[in-house]
Amino acid sequence: MPNQKIKRILIHEENGIPGIEVLTKFKSFSELRIGYFNSIQKLKKLYPSAKLYYKNSDSVFYQFFLNKNPTMLPDDGKDYDFELKSSNFQPWDLIQNIPRFIDEDISLSKDISKWKNKFKSKSSNFELVGKDKYLFIHPDAKIYPGVVFDTTSGPIVIDQNVKITPFSFLEGPLYIGADSQIDNAKIGGGSIIGRNCRIGGEVENTIIQDYSNKHHEGFLGHSFLGSWVNMGALSTTSDLKNNYGMIEITSESGKIPTGTIKFGSLIGDFSKIGIGVMLNTGTVVDPGCNLVSNRITGYKKSFTWIEDEQNYRLDRFLQDTKKIMARRSIDLSMEEEALITSIYNRCIK
């Protein structure tokens, strides 16, 4: 139930937090999709009468975020009833909590429960393993014959205008965002697919942000992909060491243990992984990279072009980004271009 006593909430964007920093150069951690809602949307549902404030020491991103989120208030330095910090958002922890996030979002959304009766009025040729009460399909979604849903281990939520073509197997807990397309895919339980994504091949226990593609054969497991990421055909992640050892990742701020034996890759916004690329366990790819080597391991800094010590030219990156976004009928705004330029100049020294 909504808590009416919470009146002032601070979203605190801490800079340089290993792990989450890879995903928060172009967006706030509070904007990351971790289910049907992101954190801002969820806070508004949980605390409808509360005011949300924002704190960030990066003046460029701070202003960019406030302009993009006009209902958010700047930090006024006073006491808050609740504070949400980016240091509490680690990708491997988010992946492990996917079942809880999906359950919470179903309970918070008034829309999802309404989909059932509307969709049941349509003829359906898909197969269902498990209980029907855990399958939520938006009435505007298109499900082809030959699709199998398995709700044995958790609910499945299919959002508006999703298209799922034959020979796809989808296992809960799972959320697939609006306007996404799933083609001949095997999606294991515990995954979140963002809005307007193209997914094929095998995906397991993975979070994919909006407008990213993994449309062909290849395995993506226990990983976190940002927005506008493209995984080429047959690109594959390893998410388990041969010796079952604990996985440690390296990011811009140094090394950090994940505390788990299963973690694949962490790939930032606007990065492209070429055809047939193998990503070793715990690989971290910062935003804006273009990688085509057969095997990638360790950490790749922002705007890496093909090989280490080579940089994606800013003019070429902006040109390519505009073309990629145009394919989704989206324009790169002047504010976004200015932010990208600022981040590029800071990263390429």
Kinemage of the C-alpha trace (Angstrom):
@kinemage 1
@onewidth
@group {chain A} dominant
@subgroup {mainchain}
@vectorlist {calphas} color= white
{ca met a 1} P 0.000 0.000 0.000
{ca pro a 2} L 1.208 3.565 -0.687
{ca asn a 3} L 2.979 5.166 2.271
{ca gln a 4} L 1.461 8.606 2.891
{ca lys a 5} L 4.074 9.519 5.527
{ca ile a 6} L 6.884 9.750 2.953
{ca lys a 7} L 6.805 13.322 1.652
{ca arg a 8} L 10.373 14.044 0.519
{ca ile a 9} L 12.509 11.579 -1.455
{ca leu a 10} L 16.072 12.217 -2.661
{ca ile a 11} L 17.474 10.409 -5.683
{ca his a 12} L 21.222 10.634 -5.122
{ca glu a 13} L 23.404 10.050 -8.167
{ca glu a 14} L 26.841 9.239 -6.788
{ca asn a 15} L 29.601 9.413 -9.373
{ca gly a 16} L 32.295 6.801 -9.947
{ca ile a 17} L 30.497 3.838 -8.359
{ca pro a 18} L 32.198 0.729 -9.824
{ca gly a 19} L 29.791 -1.438 -11.784
{ca ile a 20} L 26.786 0.834 -12.093
{ca glu a 21} L 28.893 3.653 -13.579
{ca val a 22} L 29.050 1.746 -16.876
{ca leu a 23} L 25.274 2.100 -17.220
{ca thr a 24} L 24.887 5.669 -15.979
{ca lys a 25} L 26.959 7.879 -18.244
{ca phe a 26} L 23.990 8.762 -20.462
{ca lys a 27} L 21.134 8.118 -18.039
{ca ser a 28} L 20.446 8.142 -14.313
{ca phe a 29} L 20.410 4.860 -12.387
{ca ser a 30} L 16.836 5.810 -11.462
{ca glu a 31} L 15.890 5.669 -15.168
{ca leu a 32} L 17.131 2.124 -15.676
{ca arg a 33} L 14.298 -0.237 -16.569
{ca ile a 34} L 14.238 -3.006 -13.977
{ca gly a 35} L 10.768 -4.301 -14.820
{ca tyr a 36} L 7.537 -2.726 -15.995
{ca phe a 37} L 8.658 0.438 -14.158
{ca asn a 38} L 11.952 2.201 -13.606
{ca ser a 39} L 12.792 3.469 -10.107
{ca ile a 40} L 11.290 6.928 -10.640
{ca gln a 41} L 7.999 5.461 -11.822
{ca lys a 42} L 7.959 2.957 -8.976
{ca leu a 43} L 8.590 5.642 -6.341
{ca lys a 44} L 5.690 7.681 -7.715
{ca lys a 45} L 3.444 4.621 -7.436
{ca leu a 46} L 4.571 3.770 -3.902
{ca tyr a 47} L 4.557 7.356 -2.604
{ca pro a 48} L 2.054 9.308 -4.742
{ca ser a 49} L 2.006 12.359 -2.459
{ca ala a 50} L 5.807 12.623 -2.133
{ca lys a 51} L 8.042 15.129 -3.912
{ca leu a 52} L 11.130 13.759 -5.641
{ca tyr a 53} L 14.447 15.620 -5.498
{ca tyr a 54} L 17.659 14.975 -7.403
{ca lys a 55} L 21.330 15.321 -6.425
{ca asn a 56} L 24.380 14.992 -8.657
{ca ser a 57} L 27.784 16.677 -8.467
{ca asp a 58} L 28.172 16.485 -12.277
{ca ser a 59} L 26.722 19.850 -13.282
{ca val a 60} L 26.286 18.951 -16.973
{ca phe a 61} L 24.363 15.749 -16.352
{ca tyr a 62} L 22.502 17.332 -13.422
{ca gln a 63} L 20.948 19.987 -15.653
{ca phe a 64} L 20.346 17.499 -18.471
{ca phe a 65} L 18.446 15.196 -16.107
{ca leu a 66} L 16.292 17.963 -14.602
{ca asn a 67} L 15.384 19.261 -18.064
{ca lys a 68} L 14.392 15.750 -19.132
{ca asn a 69} L 12.394 15.130 -15.934
{ca pro a 70} L 10.466 18.367 -15.276
{ca thr a 71} L 8.581 16.932 -12.279
{ca met a 72} L 11.882 16.317 -10.469
{ca leu a 73} L 13.084 19.015 -8.075
{ca pro a 74} L 16.703 20.076 -7.489
{ca asp a 75} L 18.297 19.065 -4.202
{ca asp a 76} L 17.577 21.750 -1.602
{ca gly a 77} L 19.937 20.373 1.055
{ca lys a 78} L 17.195 19.816 3.632
{ca asp a 79} L 16.282 16.563 5.365
{ca tyr a 80} L 14.613 13.784 3.388
{ca asp a 81} L 12.287 11.003 4.481
{ca phe a 82} L 13.927 8.550 2.098
{ca glu a 83} L 17.100 8.517 0.006
{ca leu a 84} L 17.749 6.283 -3.001
{ca lys a 85} L 21.463 5.996 -3.836
{ca ser a 86} L 23.130 4.710 -6.980
{ca ser a 87} L 25.640 2.793 -4.828
{ca asn a 88} L 22.788 0.428 -3.918
{ca phe a 89} L 22.284 -0.488 -7.588
{ca gln a 90} L 24.770 -3.139 -8.674
{ca pro a 91} L 24.001 -4.992 -11.918
{ca trp a 92} L 24.476 -8.502 -10.488
{ca asp a 93} L 22.195 -7.693 -7.543
{ca leu a 94} L 19.552 -6.299 -9.906
{ca ile a 95} L 19.672 -9.489 -12.003
{ca gln a 96} L 19.231 -11.682 -8.934
{ca asn a 97} L 16.185 -9.634 -7.867
{ca ile a 98} L 14.335 -9.749 -11.202
{ca pro a 99} L 11.612 -12.117 -9.853
{ca arg a 100} L 10.852 -9.682 -7.012
{ca phe a 101} L 10.809 -6.647 -9.321
{ca ile a 102} L 8.314 -8.260 -11.692
{ca asp a 103} L 6.034 -9.368 -8.850
{ca glu a 104} L 6.097 -5.871 -7.341
{ca asp a 105} L 5.333 -4.200 -10.654
{ca ile a 106} L 2.361 -6.458 -11.325
{ca ser a 107} L 0.926 -5.551 -7.919
{ca leu a 108} L 1.558 -1.815 -8.464
{ca ser a 109} L 0.151 -1.573 -11.982
{ca lys a 110} L -3.564 -1.111 -12.520
{ca asp a 111} L -3.126 -1.828 -16.225
{ca ile a 112} L -1.536 -5.288 -16.213
{ca ser a 113} L -4.428 -7.034 -14.439
{ca lys a 114} L -6.872 -5.566 -16.997
{ca trp a 115} L -5.058 -7.136 -19.946
{ca lys a 116} L -6.212 -10.665 -19.120
{ca asn a 117} L -9.905 -10.406 -19.905
{ca lys a 118} L -9.282 -8.364 -23.053
{ca phe a 119} L -6.713 -10.775 -24.429
{ca lys a 120} L -8.822 -13.848 -23.634
{ca ser a 121} L -11.442 -12.559 -26.051
{ca lys a 122} L -8.978 -13.194 -28.894
{ca ser a 123} L -8.268 -16.632 -30.324
{ca ser a 124} L -4.849 -17.850 -29.209
{ca asn a 125} L -2.826 -20.658 -30.754
{ca phe a 126} L 0.205 -20.526 -28.464
{ca glu a 127} L 1.036 -23.202 -25.895
{ca leu a 128} L 1.050 -22.581 -22.139
{ca val a 129} L 2.930 -24.610 -19.558
{ca gly a 130} L 1.945 -23.676 -16.015
{ca lys a 131} L -0.938 -21.617 -14.686
{ca asp a 132} L -2.841 -19.148 -16.849
{ca lys a 133} L -3.172 -16.674 -13.973
{ca tyr a 134} L 0.556 -15.894 -14.217
{ca leu a 135} L 0.450 -14.985 -17.918
{ca phe a 136} L -0.279 -11.317 -18.705
{ca ile a 137} L -0.459 -10.378 -22.388
{ca his a 138} L -1.448 -6.925 -23.595
{ca pro a 139} L -4.455 -7.106 -25.947
{ca asp a 140} L -2.469 -5.350 -28.693
{ca ala a 141} L 0.374 -7.898 -28.612
{ca lys a 142} L 0.667 -10.353 -31.504
{ca ile a 143} L 1.521 -13.946 -30.598
{ca tyr a 144} L 2.017 -16.379 -33.466
{ca pro a 145} L 1.221 -20.119 -33.392
{ca gly a 146} L 4.121 -22.253 -32.206
{ca val a 147} L 5.055 -19.959 -29.294
{ca val a 148} L 5.390 -21.604 -25.855
{ca phe a 149} L 5.008 -19.755 -22.534
{ca asp a 150} L 6.135 -21.423 -19.290
{ca thr a 151} L 4.863 -19.792 -16.075
{ca thr a 152} L 5.932 -22.674 -13.805
{ca ser a 153} L 8.677 -20.613 -12.137
{ca gly a 154} L 7.099 -17.161 -12.308
{ca pro a 155} L 4.856 -14.695 -14.156
{ca ile a 156} L 5.290 -13.513 -17.733
{ca val a 157} L 4.299 -9.970 -18.731
{ca ile a 158} L 4.062 -9.124 -22.451
{ca asp a 159} L 3.544 -5.404 -23.063
{ca gln a 160} L 1.784 -3.415 -25.797
{ca asn a 161} L 2.511 -4.131 -29.493
{ca val a 162} L 5.009 -6.888 -28.731
{ca lys a 163} L 5.379 -9.366 -31.588
{ca ile a 164} L 6.481 -12.953 -30.866
{ca thr a 165} L 7.028 -15.206 -33.877
{ca pro a 166} L 6.938 -19.035 -34.122
{ca phe a 167} L 9.293 -21.393 -32.329
{ca ser a 168} L 9.995 -19.004 -29.450
{ca phe a 169} L 10.087 -20.380 -25.884
{ca leu a 170} L 9.595 -17.895 -23.050
{ca glu a 171} L 9.970 -18.791 -19.380
{ca gly a 172} L 8.937 -16.706 -16.383
{ca pro a 173} L 9.631 -14.616 -14.475
{ca leu a 174} L 9.888 -12.404 -17.550
{ca tyr a 175} L 8.934 -8.922 -18.740
{ca ile a 176} L 9.011 -7.885 -22.410
{ca gly a 177} L 8.616 -4.165 -23.093
{ca ala a 178} L 6.291 -2.458 -25.540
{ca asp a 179} L 7.020 -2.605 -29.293
{ca ser a 180} L 9.686 -5.318 -28.933
{ca gln a 181} L 9.997 -8.226 -31.340
{ca ile a 182} L 10.967 -11.758 -30.315
{ca asp a 183} L 12.007 -14.095 -33.149
{ca asn a 184} L 12.836 -17.778 -32.754
{ca ala a 185} L 14.183 -17.103 -29.256
{ca lys a 186} L 14.716 -19.132 -26.115
{ca ile a 187} L 14.383 -16.766 -23.162
{ca gly a 188} L 15.094 -18.327 -19.783
{ca gly a 189} L 13.444 -17.211 -16.566
{ca gly a 190} L 14.542 -14.087 -14.775
{ca ser a 191} L 14.901 -11.673 -17.685
{ca ile a 192} L 13.759 -8.139 -18.478
{ca ile a 193} L 13.611 -6.963 -22.087
{ca gly a 194} L 13.142 -3.233 -22.618
{ca arg a 195} L 11.010 -1.268 -25.041
{ca asn a 196} L 11.514 -1.581 -28.804
{ca cys a 197} L 14.153 -4.322 -28.674
{ca arg a 198} L 14.832 -7.088 -31.213
{ca ile a 199} L 15.644 -10.417 -29.573
{ca gly a 200} L 16.526 -13.847 -30.959
{ca gly a 201} L 18.752 -16.773 -30.000
{ca glu a 202} L 19.217 -17.666 -26.321
{ca val a 203} L 18.845 -15.205 -23.443
{ca glu a 204} L 18.921 -16.091 -19.749
{ca asn a 205} L 18.774 -14.071 -16.528
{ca thr a 206} L 19.552 -10.823 -18.319
{ca ile a 207} L 18.377 -7.200 -18.229
{ca ile a 208} L 18.265 -5.370 -21.573
{ca gln a 209} L 17.441 -1.672 -21.710
{ca asp a 210} L 15.274 0.025 -24.360
{ca tyr a 211} L 16.201 0.043 -28.074
{ca ser a 212} L 18.845 -2.679 -27.883
{ca asn a 213} L 19.238 -5.627 -30.258
{ca lys a 214} L 20.335 -9.232 -29.870
{ca his a 215} L 18.406 -10.502 -32.847
{ca his a 216} L 20.393 -13.568 -33.929
{ca glu a 217} L 21.812 -16.847 -32.643
{ca gly a 218} L 24.237 -16.690 -29.744
{ca phe a 219} L 24.011 -16.884 -25.951
{ca leu a 220} L 23.498 -13.901 -23.637
{ca gly a 221} L 23.412 -14.875 -19.973
{ca his a 222} L 23.515 -13.171 -16.551
{ca ser a 223} L 24.319 -9.888 -18.267
{ca phe a 224} L 23.163 -6.268 -18.256
{ca leu a 225} L 22.905 -4.321 -21.516
{ca gly a 226} L 22.325 -0.582 -21.759
{ca ser a 227} L 20.243 1.182 -24.418
{ca trp a 228} L 21.089 1.227 -28.136
{ca val a 229} L 23.398 -1.771 -27.775
{ca asn a 230} L 23.753 -4.156 -30.722
{ca met a 231} L 24.959 -7.743 -30.358
{ca gly a 232} L 26.022 -9.123 -33.744
{ca ala a 233} L 25.034 -12.563 -35.017
{ca leu a 234} L 26.626 -15.431 -33.043
{ca ser a 235} L 28.137 -13.092 -30.448
{ca thr a 236} L 28.175 -14.992 -27.155
{ca thr a 237} L 28.802 -14.304 -23.470
{ca ser a 238} L 30.350 -16.645 -20.941
{ca asp a 239} L 28.663 -16.376 -17.541
{ca leu a 240} L 30.453 -19.126 -15.602
{ca lys a 241} L 34.150 -19.858 -15.068
{ca asn a 242} L 35.415 -23.369 -15.750
{ca asn a 243} L 36.491 -23.633 -12.111
{ca tyr a 244} L 33.176 -22.183 -10.799
{ca gly a 245} L 35.155 -19.401 -9.126
{ca met a 246} L 33.777 -16.086 -7.913
{ca ile a 247} L 33.681 -13.445 -10.640
{ca glu a 248} L 35.478 -10.117 -10.333
{ca ile a 249} L 34.954 -7.331 -12.854
{ca thr a 250} L 37.079 -4.337 -13.785
{ca ser a 251} L 35.578 -0.955 -14.610
{ca glu a 252} L 36.840 2.608 -14.981
{ca ser a 253} L 37.073 2.944 -11.187
{ca gly a 254} L 38.918 -0.321 -10.598
{ca lys a 255} L 38.151 -3.904 -9.665
{ca ile a 256} L 35.071 -5.049 -7.809
{ca pro a 257} L 33.949 -8.534 -6.702
{ca thr a 258} L 30.453 -9.501 -7.757
{ca gly a 259} L 29.991 -12.058 -4.978
{ca thr a 260} L 28.570 -14.557 -7.455
{ca ile a 261} L 29.851 -17.393 -9.621
{ca lys a 262} L 27.489 -16.428 -12.454
{ca phe a 263} L 27.893 -13.136 -14.284
{ca gly a 264} L 28.318 -12.545 -17.973
{ca ser a 265} L 28.906 -9.093 -19.439
{ca leu a 266} L 28.146 -5.493 -18.639
{ca ile a 267} L 27.712 -3.404 -21.793
{ca gly a 268} L 27.105 0.348 -21.780
{ca asp a 269} L 24.855 2.454 -24.024
{ca phe a 270} L 25.588 2.798 -27.757
{ca ser a 271} L 28.145 -0.027 -27.823
{ca lys a 272} L 28.279 -2.485 -30.714
{ca ile a 273} L 29.564 -6.055 -30.514
{ca gly a 274} L 30.539 -7.543 -33.870
{ca ile a 275} L 29.589 -10.820 -35.533
{ca gly a 276} L 30.922 -13.929 -33.802
{ca val a 277} L 32.579 -12.083 -30.906
{ca met a 278} L 33.114 -14.166 -27.756
{ca leu a 279} L 32.908 -12.193 -24.482
{ca asn a 280} L 34.740 -13.763 -21.569
{ca thr a 281} L 33.201 -14.102 -18.107
{ca gly a 282} L 32.870 -10.703 -16.406
{ca thr a 283} L 33.674 -8.601 -19.476
{ca val a 284} L 32.873 -4.900 -19.065
{ca val a 285} L 32.319 -2.686 -22.116
{ca asp a 286} L 31.905 1.029 -21.433
{ca pro a 287} L 29.533 3.121 -23.586
{ca gly a 288} L 30.217 4.040 -27.196
{ca cys a 289} L 32.482 1.128 -28.139
{ca asn a 290} L 32.692 -0.736 -31.447
{ca leu a 291} L 34.324 -4.144 -30.908
{ca val a 292} L 34.966 -6.790 -33.550
{ca ser a 293} L 37.844 -8.914 -32.175
{ca asn a 294} L 37.102 -12.629 -31.955
{ca arg a 295} L 37.527 -12.689 -28.169
{ca ile a 296} L 36.938 -9.847 -25.704
{ca thr a 297} L 38.001 -9.998 -22.087
{ca gly a 298} L 38.450 -7.645 -19.134
{ca tyr a 299} L 37.546 -3.958 -19.476
{ca lys a 300} L 37.097 -1.784 -22.563
{ca lys a 301} L 37.077 1.957 -21.933
{ca ser a 302} L 34.475 4.298 -23.414
{ca phe a 303} L 34.567 4.916 -27.178
{ca thr a 304} L 37.064 2.150 -27.908
{ca trp a 305} L 37.274 1.653 -31.677
{ca ile a 306} L 38.110 -1.940 -32.650
{ca glu a 307} L 41.309 -2.261 -30.577
{ca asp a 308} L 42.652 -0.857 -27.308
{ca glu a 309} L 44.255 2.584 -27.606
{ca gln a 310} L 42.114 3.397 -30.650
{ca asn a 311} L 39.176 5.774 -30.239
{ca tyr a 312} L 35.856 6.135 -32.014
{ca arg a 313} L 36.018 9.594 -33.622
{ca leu a 314} L 33.382 11.901 -32.138
{ca asp a 315} L 32.048 13.114 -35.475
{ca arg a 316} L 31.764 9.535 -36.752
{ca phe a 317} L 30.143 8.352 -33.521
{ca leu a 318} L 27.508 11.100 -33.647
{ca gln a 319} L 26.851 10.410 -37.326
{ca asp a 320} L 26.415 6.666 -36.705
{ca thr a 321} L 24.260 7.239 -33.622
{ca lys a 322} L 21.884 9.503 -35.529
{ca lys a 323} L 21.493 6.879 -38.273
{ca ile a 324} L 20.867 4.104 -35.740
{ca met a 325} L 18.283 6.128 -33.818
{ca ala a 326} L 16.532 7.151 -37.041
{ca arg a 327} L 15.770 3.470 -37.679
{ca arg a 328} L 13.505 3.688 -34.616
{ca ser a 329} L 12.109 7.024 -35.827
{ca ile a 330} L 13.913 8.909 -33.050
{ca asp a 331} L 16.035 12.038 -33.427
{ca leu a 332} L 19.123 12.744 -31.351
{ca ser a 333} L 18.297 15.998 -29.576
{ca met a 334} L 20.692 18.924 -29.266
{ca glu a 335} L 20.783 18.359 -25.501
{ca glu a 336} L 21.701 14.691 -25.965
{ca glu a 337} L 24.395 15.569 -28.503
{ca ala a 338} L 25.855 18.116 -26.078
{ca leu a 339} L 25.889 15.529 -23.288
{ca ile a 340} L 27.582 12.947 -25.529
{ca thr a 341} L 30.197 15.514 -26.544
{ca ser a 342} L 30.862 16.415 -22.900
{ca ile a 343} L 31.248 12.755 -21.904
{ca tyr a 344} L 33.461 12.055 -24.913
{ca asn a 345} L 35.805 14.935 -24.107
{ca arg a 346} L 36.064 13.750 -20.516
{ca cys a 347} L 36.715 10.110 -21.441
{ca ile a 348} L 39.142 10.693 -24.319
{ca lys a 349} L 42.091 12.462 -22.765
